[in-house]
Amino acid sequence: MKETVLDILKDIRSDVDFESNTKLIDDGILESLDIVAIVGEFNEEFDIEISVEDLTPENFNSVDAMVELITKAQE
């Protein structure tokens, strides 16, 4: 799953090194429009529904946090 998440992220923002950045939101690397695009791709790719309550910086600060978010949404 992590590889798929990385592929999606690289498609949306190819200029970002997602594997080494762990403060994507806190450091201002990802913006709100990026998050909207990411959530849309995750919902489609993994057949999930990420809720508005899940749109917190903690869930999008790192690739691992995003994988955890998807895993929770699949349960």
Residue pairs with C-beta under 8 A, 6 or more apart in sequence:
1 46
1 67
1 70
1 71
2 63
2 64
2 67
4 45
4 46
5 42
5 63
5 66
5 67
5 70
6 18
6 19
6 63
8 38
8 41
8 42
8 45
9 16
9 18
9 38
9 63
9 66
10 16
10 18
11 41
12 34
12 37
12 38
12 41
13 29
13 30
13 34
16 24
16 29
16 30
18 24
18 63
19 63
21 27
21 29
21 62
22 61
22 62
22 64
23 29
23 61
23 62
24 30
24 60
24 61
24 62
25 57
25 60
25 61
26 57
26 61
30 38
30 60
35 55
35 60
38 60
38 66
39 50
39 55
42 48
42 50
42 66
42 69
42 70
43 49
43 50
46 70
46 73
46 74
48 70
48 73
48 74
49 73
50 69
50 73
54 69
54 73
58 65
59 65
59 66
59 68
59 69
60 66
60 69
